Amino acid sequence: MIAIPAIDLIDGHCVRLTEGVFDTVKVYGDNPASVARGFAEAGAERLHVVDLDAARGSGDNRDSIRAIRKVFPGVMDVGGGVRSLENARTLRDIGVDLLVVGTALARNSEEVAAWVAEFGPVFVAGIDARDGEVKVSGWEAGSSIRAADLAIRACDLGMVEIIYTDISRDGTLSGPNVPETVAVAAASGLPVIISGGVGSMTHLESLVSDPPAGVSGVIFGKALYEGRVILKEAIILLGAVE
């Protein structure tokens, strides 16, 4: 099980939101590349980046993503605003390894199928849900699609994995939603990365002591920035689970 630190971007800053609400934004730094370098030095082999401006259609953070790519040598996935073939090409040209698709997957799955045909196995399904319903457009709109149903669609389209976020847990530090994540994994048959709610080393220890079926990794952000999780220790701890 891999430990994956997260960088969320707004206007070139490292930020975190609570339950996806933009009014709750808290800035943790104005040099994302420096943060990414620190994660690499701590031993992170993968980095999760979310462009929140692109997610809500208010701009993008491509310059920050380029700077991050230059200093982070491991696998880098990027989500937020990946809603066109042009977006996908731009991010791949920057050097992004994996593209996380959420809104487009829910609303334009046939178009996403064409992207997969062009680029191959580089797409990750970003399934973000509240009470089991998938949310889109920066989590600001409903979709009437159940998370498990979208997970099945992701598998059928050739996605390589799923990042599942329980929005009601994200940024709360209250612990991840393991049962729903396992249900998504079971429905899709794809490896699923759990996201949202990790707030302590105790939460990670619980995942290690009883490894959830189908869960291949854990994303955490706010807990790192607030010193509740030590990245080096998390990498070692989660790495013990195969």
C-alpha positions as CSV (number, residue, x, y, z in Angstrom):
1,M,0.0,0.0,0.0
2,I,1.5,3.3,-1.1
3,A,1.6,6.5,0.8
4,I,0.7,9.5,-1.4
5,P,1.1,13.1,-0.3
6,A,-1.2,15.6,-1.9
7,I,-0.8,19.2,-3.1
8,D,-4.0,21.2,-3.9
9,L,-3.4,24.4,-5.8
10,I,-5.3,27.7,-5.9
11,D,-3.6,30.7,-7.5
12,G,-0.2,29.1,-7.2
13,H,-0.5,28.4,-3.5
14,C,-0.7,25.1,-1.6
15,V,-4.1,25.0,0.0
16,R,-6.5,22.7,1.7
17,L,-10.3,22.9,1.8
18,T,-12.8,21.4,4.2
19,E,-15.4,19.1,2.6
20,G,-14.6,20.7,-0.7
21,V,-16.0,24.1,0.2
22,F,-13.9,26.9,-1.3
23,D,-14.9,29.4,1.4
24,T,-12.9,27.2,3.8
25,V,-9.6,27.5,2.0
26,K,-6.5,27.5,4.1
27,V,-3.1,28.4,2.6
28,Y,-0.1,26.3,3.7
29,G,2.5,27.7,1.4
30,D,3.2,29.8,-1.7
31,N,5.9,27.5,-3.2
32,P,4.4,24.2,-4.4
33,A,7.6,23.1,-6.0
34,S,9.4,23.4,-2.6
35,V,6.7,21.4,-0.9
36,A,7.0,18.7,-3.6
37,R,10.8,18.6,-3.3
38,G,10.3,18.0,0.5
39,F,8.0,15.2,-0.2
40,A,10.5,13.6,-2.6
41,E,13.3,14.0,-0.1
42,A,11.1,12.2,2.5
43,G,10.9,9.2,0.2
44,A,7.5,9.7,-1.5
45,E,7.4,7.7,-4.8
46,R,4.1,9.3,-5.9
47,L,2.5,12.7,-5.7
48,H,-1.2,13.6,-6.1
49,V,-1.8,17.2,-7.4
50,V,-5.2,18.8,-7.7
51,D,-5.7,22.1,-9.7
52,L,-8.7,23.5,-7.9
53,D,-8.8,26.6,-10.1
54,A,-9.1,24.4,-13.2
55,A,-11.7,22.2,-11.4
56,R,-14.1,25.0,-10.9
57,G,-13.3,26.7,-14.3
58,S,-11.7,29.8,-12.9
59,G,-8.2,29.5,-14.4
60,D,-5.4,27.0,-14.0
61,N,-2.1,26.3,-12.2
62,R,-0.1,24.9,-15.1
63,D,3.1,26.9,-14.2
64,S,3.0,25.4,-10.7
65,I,2.5,22.0,-12.1
66,R,5.5,22.4,-14.4
67,A,7.6,23.5,-11.5
68,I,6.5,20.6,-9.4
69,R,7.3,18.2,-12.3
70,K,10.9,19.5,-12.5
71,V,11.6,18.6,-8.8
72,F,9.5,15.5,-8.2
73,P,11.1,12.5,-9.8
74,G,8.4,9.9,-8.9
75,V,5.0,9.2,-10.3
76,M,2.9,12.3,-10.5
77,D,-0.9,12.3,-11.0
78,V,-2.9,15.5,-11.7
79,G,-6.6,16.1,-11.4
80,G,-8.9,19.1,-11.7
81,G,-10.2,20.4,-15.0
82,V,-9.1,17.5,-17.1
83,R,-12.2,17.8,-19.4
84,S,-10.9,17.9,-22.9
85,L,-8.4,16.2,-25.1
86,E,-6.5,19.5,-25.2
87,N,-6.2,19.5,-21.4
88,A,-5.0,15.9,-21.4
89,R,-2.4,16.6,-24.1
90,T,-1.1,19.7,-22.3
91,L,-0.6,17.9,-19.0
92,R,1.1,14.9,-20.7
93,D,3.4,17.3,-22.5
94,I,4.3,18.8,-19.1
95,G,5.3,15.3,-18.0
96,V,2.4,14.3,-15.9
97,D,2.3,10.5,-15.6
98,L,-1.4,9.9,-14.7
99,L,-4.4,12.0,-15.5
100,V,-7.3,12.0,-13.0
101,V,-10.7,12.4,-14.6
102,G,-13.9,13.1,-12.7
103,T,-16.4,15.4,-14.2
104,A,-15.7,14.3,-17.8
105,L,-16.0,10.7,-16.7
106,A,-19.5,11.3,-15.2
107,R,-20.8,13.5,-18.0
108,N,-18.9,12.6,-21.2
109,S,-17.8,9.0,-20.9
110,E,-17.8,8.4,-24.6
111,E,-15.4,11.3,-25.1
112,V,-13.1,9.9,-22.3
113,A,-13.1,6.5,-24.1
114,A,-11.5,8.3,-27.1
115,W,-8.9,9.8,-24.8
116,V,-8.0,6.3,-23.5
117,A,-7.7,5.1,-27.0
118,E,-5.2,7.8,-27.9
119,F,-3.1,7.9,-24.7
120,G,-3.5,4.4,-23.4
121,P,-3.5,3.3,-19.7
122,V,-2.7,6.7,-18.1
123,F,-6.2,7.7,-16.8
124,V,-7.4,7.4,-13.3
125,A,-11.0,7.8,-12.3
126,G,-11.5,10.5,-9.7
127,I,-14.7,9.5,-8.0
128,D,-15.7,12.1,-5.4
129,A,-19.0,11.4,-3.6
130,R,-21.2,12.7,-0.8
131,D,-23.7,10.2,0.7
132,G,-22.8,7.9,-2.2
133,E,-23.7,10.4,-5.0
134,V,-20.9,11.5,-7.3
135,K,-20.3,15.3,-7.3
136,V,-18.7,17.1,-10.3
137,S,-17.4,20.6,-11.3
138,G,-15.2,21.0,-8.4
139,W,-17.7,19.2,-6.1
140,E,-20.1,22.0,-6.6
141,A,-22.7,20.1,-8.6
142,G,-24.6,16.8,-8.3
143,S,-24.6,14.1,-11.0
144,S,-27.4,11.6,-9.9
145,I,-24.8,8.9,-10.4
146,R,-23.9,6.5,-7.6
147,A,-20.2,6.0,-6.9
148,A,-20.3,2.2,-7.5
149,D,-22.0,2.7,-10.9
150,L,-19.3,5.2,-12.0
151,A,-16.7,2.8,-10.8
152,I,-18.0,0.1,-13.1
153,R,-18.0,2.6,-16.0
154,A,-14.4,3.4,-15.2
155,C,-13.4,-0.2,-15.5
156,D,-15.2,-0.6,-18.7
157,L,-13.5,2.4,-20.2
158,G,-10.0,1.1,-19.4
159,M,-9.1,3.3,-16.4
160,V,-6.1,2.0,-14.6
161,E,-7.3,2.8,-11.0
162,I,-9.7,4.8,-9.0
163,I,-9.1,7.6,-6.4
164,Y,-12.2,7.6,-4.2
165,T,-12.9,10.6,-2.0
166,D,-15.7,10.8,0.5
167,I,-16.3,14.6,0.4
168,S,-17.9,14.7,3.8
169,R,-14.6,13.4,5.3
170,D,-12.2,15.5,3.2
171,G,-10.2,18.0,5.2
172,T,-11.9,17.0,8.4
173,L,-9.1,14.8,9.8
174,S,-11.9,12.5,11.2
175,G,-10.8,9.3,9.5
176,P,-11.3,7.8,6.0
177,N,-14.5,6.1,4.9
178,V,-13.2,2.6,4.5
179,P,-16.5,0.7,3.9
180,E,-17.5,2.9,0.9
181,T,-14.0,2.7,-0.6
182,V,-14.1,-1.1,-0.3
183,A,-17.5,-1.1,-2.0
184,V,-16.2,0.9,-4.9
185,A,-13.2,-1.5,-5.2
186,A,-15.5,-4.5,-5.2
187,A,-17.8,-3.0,-7.8
188,S,-15.1,-2.1,-10.2
189,G,-12.4,-4.7,-9.7
190,L,-9.8,-1.9,-10.0
191,P,-7.3,-0.9,-7.4
192,V,-8.6,2.0,-5.4
193,I,-6.7,4.7,-3.6
194,I,-8.5,6.0,-0.5
195,S,-8.7,9.8,0.0
196,G,-10.3,12.1,2.5
197,G,-10.3,12.2,6.2
198,V,-6.9,10.8,7.2
199,G,-6.0,12.8,10.3
200,S,-3.4,10.8,12.3
201,M,-0.9,8.0,12.3
202,T,-3.6,6.0,14.2
203,H,-5.8,6.1,11.2
204,L,-3.0,4.7,9.0
205,E,-2.2,2.0,11.7
206,S,-5.8,0.9,11.5
207,L,-5.6,0.4,7.7
208,V,-2.4,-1.6,8.2
209,S,-3.8,-3.8,11.0
210,D,-6.8,-4.7,8.9
211,P,-6.0,-4.0,5.2
212,P,-9.1,-3.1,3.3
213,A,-9.7,-5.3,0.2
214,G,-8.9,-3.6,-3.0
215,V,-7.2,-0.5,-1.5
216,S,-3.8,0.1,-3.0
217,G,-2.9,3.4,-1.5
218,V,-3.7,6.3,0.8
219,I,-3.8,10.0,0.0
220,F,-3.3,12.6,2.7
221,G,-2.7,16.3,2.7
222,K,-4.0,18.4,5.6
223,A,-2.6,15.9,8.2
224,L,0.8,16.3,6.7
225,Y,0.7,20.1,6.6
226,E,-0.4,20.2,10.2
227,G,2.1,17.7,11.5
228,R,-0.4,15.0,12.4
229,V,1.2,12.5,10.0
230,I,4.9,12.2,9.4
231,L,5.5,11.3,5.8
232,K,8.6,9.2,6.3
233,E,6.9,7.1,9.0
234,A,3.7,6.8,6.9
235,I,5.7,5.5,3.9
236,I,7.4,2.8,6.0
237,L,4.1,1.9,7.8
238,L,2.0,1.6,4.7
239,G,4.8,0.0,2.7
240,A,4.5,-3.1,5.0
241,V,1.2,-3.9,3.4
242,E,1.4,-5.7,0.0
